[in-house]
Each structure stands twice: as C-alpha cells, then as structure tokens.
Amino acid sequence: MQLIISILFSLFLSLPTNLNFHKFYVSTTNIVYKSEKKSIQITTQLFIDDIELLLQQDSPEVRLDPDSDSKHINTILEAVLNRVFRIQIDQEFINFKFIGREYKHDILQCYMEIEVLSPPEAISIQNTIFFNLFEDQQNIIHFKNGNRRKSFLLHQENDMVRFTLD
C-alpha cells in the first residue's frame, strides 16, 4: 500500500503545473476621439505584475502598489508607453501627453491625451506592450468616435491597425 501511495504521489508531482492554471496575457486600451474638445483620450489597462516586470527592465529597483518612487515610476512609465504605444494621425506619429495613473485592484490604469487641431482622416495605432515578455500577449484596442465604435486585436504577428474615421 505504501508503494502505491508513493507511486501515485510521484506521478502527481510529475504532472505539468499549468494544467489547471493559465495566465492570460492581455492589455486593453480605450481610445475616444472627442471632436468638441479637439482631443483623443486614451485609457490603457495593464496588469500590475506585468507592467512592473516591464518597468524593471529599465529600472530594476521599481516596485508598484505600493510605489517605490512615484515620480520616478511616472517618468519611466511615460517613456516605456511612448516606446511601445504609438499613434499615427494622417501619416505623422504623435506623442501623447501622460495625464496620470491609478490602481484598480490588480490593474494599473494609465491616462493619456493627444491634442488634435483638425479632424483626422486616418489613424494608425501600434501597441507592442509586453511583446518582448510574453509570446502569447494580445492587446485589445477599442476606438470610439461619437456613436461609432471599432475594436481590434493586436498581437506579435499584427501589431498595428490603420482605419479611417468614417
């Protein structure tokens, strides 16, 4: 009987640990074009542990929630977001203004804005966040212009989308 228990225990330990657990590698970004405010408002949602890992590539001492150094985190977060999240309006890449961030449970929400002086004809969005960390990373983009909505799924093989506002 002891032998059977030992064999079963050994078999249990040798099972792959990811049978019942699967981590999803997903970010969500909501982009709203507000013609009356002449702006594009951007909210991106990132898992805290994932963004912490990404920020630690540039600054190993960084810790999130609680923050190790809020001012420093904002600086490197803005730099990283500008590197991995790009918006092109009518053939010109535009840098966003980083407004701020907040924690909501296990999510970091980042707020950004782009000033748009005239209505854009076409917009391209590239989002490569976490592609260097996770092979299965997917980035969902939701775009809203008035009552019109468009959604896109970006991944390593397709990291950019281009569309018109019509």
N, C-alpha and C positions, 0 to 999 in steps of 0.2 A: 504494500500500500504506500509506503514511504517512497518507493521508487517511482510509482505512478504520479504521486504528487510532485516529486522533483522534476520529472519529465514534463508534466503539464506546466509547471512554473517556468521552466527553461523555454518551452515553446512560447509562452505568454511574453516573456522578456524579449524574445527574438522577433516578435511582430513589429512591423513598421509603426512608428509612433504617430504617423499622420493619417491613420485610417479614419478616426473619428473627428479629427480637428483639421480645419483648413482655414488658413488666413486669407482673407480677401485683400487684394492689392488694388484699391480703387480710390480715386480722388473725385470730387465733384466741384465743378465751377459753374456759378450762375453769373451770366453777363446780361445786363439790361441797358439798352440804348434809350436814353431819356432826351428826346429831341428838344423839349422845352427847357431843359437845363443845360443843353449842349454838352452832354457828358455820356460816357459809358461807365457804368458802375459794375464792379467785379467783386464777387464774394467767392472765395475758394475754401473748401473744407478738406482738411488733411488730418489723418490720424496722428496724434501727438507723438507716439513712439516712432513712427516712420519719419516725420519731419525732424525730430530730434536726432535720429540717426544720420539724416542727410546733412543737417547743420554741423554735426560733429566731424564731418569730413573736412570742413573748413576751419572749425574751431572745436577741438576735442573736449574742451572743458565745459561746453554748453550743456545745461540741463533745463528742461522745460517742466512747468507745472509741478512744483514751484520753480520760477525762473532763477537761474544763477545770476544773471545780469540783464535786466530788461532792455536797457538802452543798447547794449552790445547785440543782444538777440535781434532786436528790431533792425539794426544795421545789416547784420549778415543775412537775416531773413529776406529783407528787401533785395539785397544783391543776388541771392540764390533765386528768388522768384523772377527777377529781371532776366536771369540767365536761362531759366527753364520754361518760363511762360511768356510768350511773345505775341503781340497783336500787330497786325499789319493793316493799315487803313489806306485804301487806294494806292497800293504799291509802296507805302512808306511805313517802316516799323516805328512804332510809337512807344515810348516809355511811359509806364503808368506812375501815378503818384500813390505811394503807400500810405493809406489812411490810418491803419491800425490793425489790431488783432485781439481776439478774446478766446478763452477756453469755454467749451460747452461739452461737459462730460469728458469723453476720450478724444474729442475733436478740437483742432485748432482752426478757428475761422479767421481768415485774413481778408481785409477790405482794401480795395484799390479803386482808383478812378483815372479816367483819361478824359481830357478836355477835347471836345470835337466842335470846331467852329462852324463847319458846314456838314450837312448830312452826307455820310459816306456812301459811295456806290457799291463798294465791295469790302469785305472784311475777311482776313485770314487769321486763324488762331492756331498757334503751335503750343502744345503742352507736353513737355518731356519729363515732367517731375517724376522722380523715383525710377525712371527707366534704367539708370545706372545701378540701382539697388535691387530691383525686383524684375525678374524676367516676365512675369505674368501681370505686370502693372497695367491698369486701364484707367484712363482719365475721361470722365464724362463731362461734356460741356452742354449747358442749357443756355440758349440765347433767346432773349425776349425783346421785341420791338413793338410797342403798343400791344395789340391783341395777337400778334404773330409770334409763334414760338417755333424754335428749331432745336433739336438735340443731336449730339454727335458723340461717338465713342472713339477715342483715340488710343492707340497702342503702339508698340515698338515698330510695327511694320507700316503704320499710318499715323504719324504724329502731328499732322497738320490738316486743317479743313479750311476751305475757302467758299464763301457764299455771298450772295447779294442781299440787299435789304428788302427787295420787293416781295 
